[in-house]
Each structure stands twice: as C-alpha cells, then as structure tokens.
Amino acid sequence: MKKHFNKLMAIITTSILVATMSLTAFAANEIAITKKVPTSTSNPTMAPETTFQLQLTAGPSATTVNLKGSDDQTHTYQLTPGTEEQISHMTITGAAFANITEYPADGVYQANFGISVPDSIYSVPGVYSYTVNEQNDGYSGITYDTTTYYMYVSVVNKEGGGVKVDNVVLAKNDGTKIADITNDFGATNDTTHDLTITKSVTGNAGELNKKFTFKIAISPKAGATGTSSDQEFKLVLPDNTEQKIAASGTATSVTIGNDETVHIYGLTEDYDVLVSEDEAGLNGYTTTYKITRDGTGNTTADQALADANAKATVNALADGATLTIINNRENVTPTGVAMDIAPYALMIVLAGSAAVTFLRKKDYFEE
C-alpha cells in the first residue's frame, strides 16, 4: 500500500512541477519557432529559395534542467529522455522562404518552423527532453546556425484518464528559452555580392549617344551545389527602375548607353552572370570586355566579344565586381583625293620653277 502511495505522490508531484512550466503563445501540443535570415542592407538580397529543416534526436543524458515557471521563478525539473519512436510520430514543419517576394525594410526575412507533438505518444506524466539541431543543407551564401538546442515537452494527467501534452519549450543548454533561430545571408559574413555592368564607347568614330542592347542571364555555376534555378536577384536599370531576374538561364534584355550601368545585387559565388551584346562586332565596332571579379580593382586582359552569340561570364567573388563592355570604332581620315591630284600639283610647281628660272636668265642676258 505504501509503495503505491509513494508512486502516486511522485506522479502528482511531477504533474504539479510540469504545470508550473512557463507557457508559450501556442497550443499546448505545438510550438512555432521563428526562423530569421538577415541580409546586407547595402546589397539587397532576395529571399533564399529554400526550406530550412530541423532535426530532432532522442533526449540528452542530462537528468535535470532549470527552467522558469509561470511564477517567473526558476525551477529544477526532472527529465525523461525522449525516444526516437516518439519523434517518429511528431510533425516537424520546415521554415519555407521560397514564397517570400518582397525585400523587408530591415533586410531580415522571417518564416516559422513548426513542431506538433501528439498526446498519444506518451503514457506517463513527466518532462521529456529532445535534442534539436538545424539541418545544414549547404544553400549557397547561407551561414547556418550550428547551436544545439533542447526541446522539453511537459506531459500531465488529464481528466477522465490518460495523459496530455501541456506545454512545449525550446531552450538552450542552460535553460534559456529561445525566441528564434538565425542564419546569416550576407549580413555579417560577406557571402552575397553585387555586380556592375557598364557600357563604354570609345574611338574617334564611336557613337556616344547610341543605345546598345545587352542580354543578361544568370545560371548556377557548373558543379555548384546548394543553388536553385528559382533563386532571384535584384536588377537595377540605368533609370533606377528595378526588376527581378531568376537563375533560370532565361535572358533579360536591357538597353544601355555610353557610361551607363546596370546593377545586379545578391549574387553568391555559385552563380554565373552571362552577358552578350546584340551589336557586338557590327557596324565597324571592335567589341571587348574587362572583368573585375574579386573586388581588388584588378582586371583581366581584354577579351573579344565577337558577336551576339559570344558571352562574357562573370562569377562575382566579392562586392564591387564589374563587367565593362567596350565598343571601339576608329575612322582614318581619307587621303585618297589629295594623293590623286598630287602629280598634277607637282607638275605645276615644277613648271612654275622653270618659268622663274627662264625669266631670270633672260633678264641677265639682256643686261
């Protein structure tokens, strides 16, 4: 009888402790964890075309945890390690960013992870513990959160028999509850870059007021991982209008005059920018290009852009990458007419000289 009484008291005590755990704003069986992805405000970057995932594993070996209760005081809770079997019945939802189309004013994108924990996977009250890590899928430009977190599930008796999930808490190792999981996307680590494309018309016969048509396409670099053909980038035209260009390889036409530029923002090193010019090598122009791809100011040697099918490929490795396409046309001053009349002019000069000499001799003899 005493043995059963002690067991009952232990269950009641655990239930009371669990009931004092601080509650979140979510349903007892669910927890939503904010996922934040900050970007550089000086290099506007479109949302990553990916869904971030959480990995749950069986609970840690720790037997207690200190958590704040609803009385705002810290309490020590006895832990029961969760099992892989329990995890297999939970619903874990990734934080999806693919449908975010607007650039946030503060440069920080947000979405939510979700974890749903059914009552049915528990039979005994207690505080169950699980280990939580973010899955590193290696998406280009993302610095993943490598912190190990812990999920604590409070299970209590319910009226009429059985047990129910009373609360779900996500915390650090020291028991501090977390508000979000943050991944950097170029805000702190320089993983996203901008590219400036400039038109330059040179030569004594260059048409400085002419507009030239470029085709710009972006594609994942050959062999690169963690990329998406749906990833979008911000394109700013010479008149400061903006549009988006995806990494699908589909060309976008832009018109640029001498010394005008277009900007592409949010590029990572795993994407190639392909640029061609419709008028390359035509109408007496010699078309070449120069690339600065590493932010050092050093350029490659001139390379030919012989025709509209030839593409300059830029892989931006740092902020300030540039591509300059040069159309040079030189005209030599025509001298053919002057050469055609030169023999006759020379004959006239010689005839004049002979006449002068003859007249001088005549005057001499007459004297």
Steps between C-alpha positions, in 0.01 A plus 500: 500500500782738593680419175193593294451814707858616436463435130177699493662791687791500253259526211308780668821688583624469142165621373513806723854582390415459138195720535718784623713508185464828313248492219550626149248673276440178308270205550625255763592238241674737261795733488586753230863605480581818311765461231690820417727555201671845511655642183723795419299822474763644263475198270128422475465123480185315405371228734682165478303253290516226758322346798699468821454181702539394862637168616371347825683220674446304820539692821836583658640315798441796733258411781391851601450843346442843651211683334289798597150417611180697462589675826808642318723309737756240397415141591688176464314233300572130483546384139401188314701454179273495197523214252538468125168317496327805648674728247377284213143595590564874523432739213797724426446779248785683332531877472423579134639815337428422135176698488638819655508753217547837671827629640447590870578853610751377760647238267394212727280226353282295734306174491410235760601148587217295646501200735179319590511245782199264536373387842490140384876446506512530880360280774663641812518864624838668505729745323638336187817632338622497140802639317432748217740608225451686177576291193780645290394459138787715373286756319727745321587809705334379821693475828302247702434503874708219652368535857349195667162576657273294723127444485315426824150355484287529810256208535230497772203289601169593347150467637336173418829313481805497283750782449531808282769738377479813710781706352799490261811712565813548289808613693877518505713267706479736799121502494462840332203490267571616148293736290641406161766315303704732279699429184720763338456574128767760434417736787812413701693256285574641154335224298274709277639744245403764246602531135512820292471468122622807309491601132800689361514646148846606382679611183476805277197351326322357805130591527483649848123556486414153374320243718626142494294191582639248747360160593558399862442152638591335831557126554640280776870448444590159357556252780372734772279359774245676717365708214154541350389603153214680676735720703433862413730800492434872496574678170518882496488666156665830394180693576496349853197282431523158660406151394580145600704253301497128583787254464309302237734596216224697328640816341374846592553782249623838622599815311812687607674809362857618536612521865163366620479207740274227626540340843429146613477440876507191722729278293695220664809339356295200387317691226629612160382819330499462120501821294491544121448801275279500191726745312830337596749520214257673262502835318875534516523451877754283673336366817701388803433469870680529831407331826578584860363209699677504835462856622873574471473733203714273285356424158548221256660563164270616223294215365309498175123502486486424131124476444164475672557130572820565695441540873705661771473285814541662840523311828490766773732413788469821702311828515581745225540253214479667159453413136581769244410439137692726263397585145787670319478646150776697329481681165816591306479841331459438121804614300428344160383823328811690603726224366316489168570868422855500641679421168320786325577736783864397483507564124359848552759574767783380272365698207484809712857450619624454141322818389658701778845365413449576128390855564794567729747375234334710235531811713864424562587472129310815412703690748 
